[in-house]
């Protein structure tokens, strides 16, 4: 009897302790949470409001260099665009930078945290897998999301009207490759990818576009890091291709070109996307002679042709002491476009911002652009549409005397 | 000195509370956890952390069967999780235009994962220790690479998107209930699409899994696993069929992972190979080891701590959060290292494991050993 009494007292004590612990930790976590915007009266005529903009990036995980560059791009944009006015209200931007580790599970938690924080918009995510997991949560909570680095053609397959991107959709480059191959008189085209998301997406779009134009195609693939592609080369030879399009990166592209030349196929045209447009490609293909006449397209304007790039690079250098990191200027434009949409909407209501984004024309570092309002061909809803840049006139390059030069 | 005495006292107090009381307290706490969100004390992100934690509790409970109980190191456990997740994703998404019933897919996902467990278990269970670890590691990678490259079926790296939310009853049944005057607010709970609904769904599965596995642990099969883990030769000579007992543990744990995978696919709405990296297998192993191998409350706590800790670290940075974010995983790693140094036996260890790690009176160790393998007495002793 006494024993039972003691136990129940302890039981009560234990439960009380546990509950106290949880309540304490919850309130610790909860006290930080506050309303999205804070209003304060200024001494001068207008009011000052602080709005929160989320940056979903990957500071840890497989691509921290990309994640850091995206964060710096956004911070530079805040330095330039914070303190804009609508009516007599001045808006200050506060960034909420969260790390999704490039991991889908964490991305969903990050997206929910952004929603809880009451952000008016999110820049990100960084990688395709993580972005796919976060998109439904932003869409459900009606928060506009602009990614500066997700290039996968199928990123917005679900057709969310909250998703926008300021980087080039790989699919558009695929159509460009298809157009160019046909200009070269291609009848039989081999498409080869390295089984990675980027290469497969690009090859899919190119293949569909070529097939639609009545060109006969054969699909091959390899693994990134392969050291021998003779099986694929034999298949290409047997197929009798007149154009080979490799959609992956330069190490395998160079090897493929080298082994094709060794197999006596130096007269077969060789093309690729921006993954092969690297100085190393020439050496990997076995020298100037092998690489001569290989073609490459580029995703969007190359940096030298981007109107605001020089100024941006100077700012980036000043802030970090480094050269511009990957997609930094695209993230800068993403935040710039979001601010422009807020100004256009004349409100921080997210529904109105989404509406404004659909018709926004924005003059950014990478060019003047709008967002596609509907999916058509390789372009999906929310994709960047750069003025003066269509699949037929994306920048083209050819190897001449061991260097990539622009095709006029 | 003072601290260690305090801990000693605390332990002697907590140990006198029966484990059943702890279990009831823990589960009731987990059951009321979402209410903090409903009442507005807690951001919704914590609910998502809760759902994911519970999914990983299921995974840890499953892995604990092979690793903690049967002593077989499995470094490719996440593959079974992937099989379950992809089974559900493909049969309940616009990918093939199918929407199989929720309950059927739960069972099918678990069954297919069990078949995968059988396939990997049959040829490899003769291997021991490091060799088994290497083979399972390879199996995990094979499954992930197959998913990545089998593009016509799985969409490869682009993942399967738009997985339909689970309906607890068929649409027809829901419609007829509505026709017969059931309120819409009530019927909304039959379609699981909010974090809080997912939380309770997974919670129910966790309770069932924990109950079944803890019964199994104390059953004849459980004793056989423990005997095999401690000394295979002695166990076999006492009449245990090693191959069958081991295979059972592998298949069973695969089934639990398949079930968890199915629920996870529904919850996350999107499945891509990036969720099934080798690192995820390692994390589940860490949950089991840090929680306390072979101890059911231990692995539950281990899974919750490891899954929730990154968010706890994030939120504890308060206003400095954005600047702090870059150090978050570093601190997470340091905390894990600290845990391993200070509690090598795990957070809530199995009695036997703890005594193997720390120095104890040999007589006490012997007593525990005897009680463990003596079915008559052992049960009570472990409870106390």
Interface residues (C-beta under 8 A of the other chain):
Chain A: X7 X10 X11 X14 X15 X18 X19 X22 X23 X25 X26 X27 X28 X29 X30 X32 X33 X55 X59 X60 X95 X96 X97 X98 X99 X101 X102 X103 X104 X105 X106 X108 X109 X112 X113 X115 X116 X127 X128 X129 X130 X132 X133 X135 X136 X152 X154 X157 X158 X195 X196 X197 X200 X201
Chain B: X13 X14 X16 X17 X18 X21 X22 X25 X26 X28 X29 X33 X36 X41 X42 X43 X44 X45 X46 X47 X48 X49 X52 X148 X149 X151 X155 X156 X157 X158 X159 X161 X162 X195 X268 X269 X270 X272 X273 X274 X275 X310 X311 X312 X314 X315 X316 X318 X319 X321 X322 X325 X326 X328 X329
